């Protein structure tokens, strides 16, 4: 079907709140629709053999939102993980978390750790859940670990720094998808997207259907990738 597929896809699923507002619905229903769409996108990608995928569920910069919305997001994600973890496990998907997990509510933190443990031996797609994550905080935390480990300055290079990031052992992002017409990274995987191909969709995330996903994959397949020396 596709001439070439990305090894690692990153998704910034923007537009849940706008989707709800357009339909006269409360915000939490937009996030619910976004969670349902996430399941459908995964369902479409798993059979294609995509080996790595990173979903941005909550930015470390989002704590400034209203407490009611934050609580609904946390509750929704906890329910989504509990419901979908067995499905991910049955599909040989290994779940990983990236970001500052210790700052999350206890129930959500426990659900994430349980799902990560359940799927830890799976050998199919690696699904990174970026929750309470941002690119800058990830790099800051990596620097702190490097200092703590007293890594000699002469040993520091891109490979060594990568080993201290949350994504240690994973390939960089090949294709980054962002929805809702937004044309920026917004502090997402700043290190890992240095040479990513971008696909920006005008659709709000709950409307990002399989047709739009195919458009993104075909766009990637048609591009000639360059890595600075080409």
C-alpha positions in Angstrom: 0.0 0.0 0.0 2.8 2.4 0.9 6.2 2.7 -0.8 7.9 3.6 2.5 6.6 3.8 6.1 8.1 5.8 9.0 9.7 3.8 11.8 8.6 6.3 14.4 5.5 8.5 14.3 4.9 11.3 16.7 1.5 12.8 17.1 0.4 16.2 18.6 -3.4 15.7 18.8 -4.6 19.2 18.9 -8.2 20.5 18.7 -10.2 18.5 21.3 -11.5 21.6 23.1 -12.3 23.5 19.8 -14.2 20.4 18.6 -16.3 20.4 21.7 -16.9 24.2 21.5 -18.0 24.0 17.9 -20.6 21.3 18.8 -21.8 23.1 22.0 -20.4 20.4 24.2 -18.4 20.6 27.5 -14.7 20.3 27.1 -14.4 16.9 28.7 -16.5 15.5 25.8 -13.9 16.8 23.4 -11.2 15.0 25.3 -13.4 11.9 25.3 -13.8 12.1 21.5 -10.0 12.6 21.2 -9.3 9.5 23.3 -11.7 7.4 21.1 -9.9 8.7 18.0 -6.5 7.7 19.5 -7.7 4.2 19.8 -8.9 4.2 16.1 -5.6 5.6 14.8 -3.7 2.9 16.8 -6.0 0.3 15.4 -5.2 1.4 11.9 -1.4 1.7 12.4 -0.7 -1.6 14.3 -1.3 -3.9 11.3 1.1 -1.8 9.2 4.0 -2.7 11.3 4.9 0.8 12.6 7.5 0.0 15.3 7.4 3.2 17.4 4.7 5.8 18.1 4.7 8.7 20.5 1.3 10.2 21.6 1.3 13.6 23.4 -1.5 13.4 25.9 -0.6 16.2 28.3 2.1 18.9 28.1 4.1 19.9 31.2 3.0 23.4 30.1 -0.7 22.6 30.5 -0.8 22.8 34.3 -2.0 26.4 33.9 -5.4 25.2 32.7 -8.5 25.3 35.0 -8.5 22.7 37.8 -11.8 21.2 36.6 -10.5 20.6 33.1 -7.2 19.1 34.5 -9.1 16.7 36.7 -11.3 15.6 33.8 -8.2 15.0 31.6 -6.5 12.9 34.4 -9.6 10.9 35.0 -10.2 10.3 31.3 -6.6 9.1 30.7 -6.8 6.8 33.7 -10.0 5.2 32.4 -8.5 5.0 28.8 -5.4 3.2 30.1 -7.4 0.8 32.2 -9.7 0.0 29.3 -7.1 -0.2 26.5 -4.2 -1.7 28.3 -5.5 -5.3 27.8 -6.2 -4.5 24.2 -2.7 -3.1 23.7 -1.3 -6.3 25.4 -3.4 -8.5 23.1 -1.9 -6.7 20.1 1.7 -7.1 21.3 2.1 -3.4 21.9 4.6 -2.3 24.6 3.6 0.8 26.5 6.2 3.3 27.8 5.7 6.6 29.6 7.8 9.6 29.0 7.6 12.8 31.1 7.5 13.5 34.8 5.3 10.8 36.2 5.8 11.6 39.9 3.8 14.8 39.5 0.7 13.1 38.3 -2.3 12.1 40.6 -1.8 8.8 42.4 -4.6 6.9 40.5 -3.3 7.9 37.1 0.3 7.1 38.1 -0.7 3.7 39.3 -2.7 3.0 36.1 0.3 3.9 33.9 2.7 1.8 35.9 0.4 -1.2 35.8 -0.1 -0.9 32.0 3.7 -0.5 31.5 4.3 -3.6 33.6 1.6 -5.6 31.8 3.0 -4.9 28.4 6.6 -4.8 29.3 7.6 -8.1 27.5 5.7 -7.4 24.3 7.7 -7.3 21.1 5.5 -5.3 18.7 4.9 -1.6 18.5 6.5 0.5 21.2 3.9 3.1 22.2 5.3 6.1 24.1 2.7 8.0 26.2 4.0 11.5 26.6 2.0 12.7 29.6 3.3 15.6 31.8 6.0 15.9 29.1 7.7 18.7 27.3 10.9 18.8 25.3 12.6 21.4 27.4 11.9 19.7 30.7 13.1 16.4 29.3 16.5 18.0 28.3 16.8 19.7 31.7 16.1 16.4 33.5 18.7 14.7 31.3 21.3 17.3 32.2 20.5 16.8 35.9 21.1 13.0 35.5 24.3 13.6 33.6 25.6 15.9 36.4 24.5 13.4 39.1 26.4 10.6 37.3 29.4 12.8 37.0 29.8 12.1 33.3 33.2 13.5 32.1 32.9 16.5 29.8 35.0 14.7 27.2 32.5 11.9 27.0 29.6 14.1 26.2 28.3 13.9 22.6 24.9 13.5 20.9 24.9 9.7 21.6 25.7 10.1 25.3 23.1 12.9 25.8 20.5 10.7 24.0 21.1 8.0 26.5 19.9 10.3 29.3 16.7 11.3 27.6 13.3 9.7 28.3 13.5 8.1 24.8 16.8 6.3 25.4 17.0 3.3 23.0 14.4 4.6 20.7 14.8 5.9 17.1 14.2 9.6 16.4 10.8 10.6 15.1 10.5 10.1 11.3 7.1 11.6 10.8 5.5 14.2 13.1 1.7 14.7 12.7 -0.1 17.8 14.2 -3.7 18.5 13.8 -6.1 21.5 14.0 -4.1 23.7 11.7 -1.4 24.5 14.2 2.1 25.0 12.6 4.5 24.8 15.5 6.2 22.2 17.7 5.0 23.7 21.0 7.9 22.2 23.0 7.3 18.6 21.8 10.3 16.2 21.4 12.7 19.1 20.5 15.7 16.7 20.4 14.1 13.8 18.6 12.5 15.8 15.8 15.6 17.5 14.5 15.2 15.8 11.1 11.6 14.8 11.2 9.2 15.2 8.3 6.1 17.2 9.3 2.5 16.7 8.3 0.1 19.5 9.4 -3.6 18.7 9.2 -6.4 21.3 9.3 -8.7 18.7 10.9 -9.4 18.9 14.6 -8.1 15.7 16.3 -11.5 14.0 16.9 -12.1 14.4 13.2 -8.7 12.9 12.1 -10.0 9.8 10.4 -8.3 7.0 8.6 -8.5 8.9 5.3 -6.4 11.7 6.8 -4.0 9.3 8.3 -3.5 7.7 4.9 -2.8 11.2 3.5 -0.1 11.7 6.1 1.5 8.4 5.4 1.4 8.9 1.6 2.9 12.4 2.1 5.8 10.9 4.0 6.4 8.1 1.4 6.7 10.7 -1.4 9.4 12.8 0.3 13.1 12.5 -0.1 14.6 12.7 3.3 17.8 14.7 3.9 20.0 14.7 7.1 22.3 17.7 6.7 25.0 16.0 4.7 22.8 15.1 1.6 
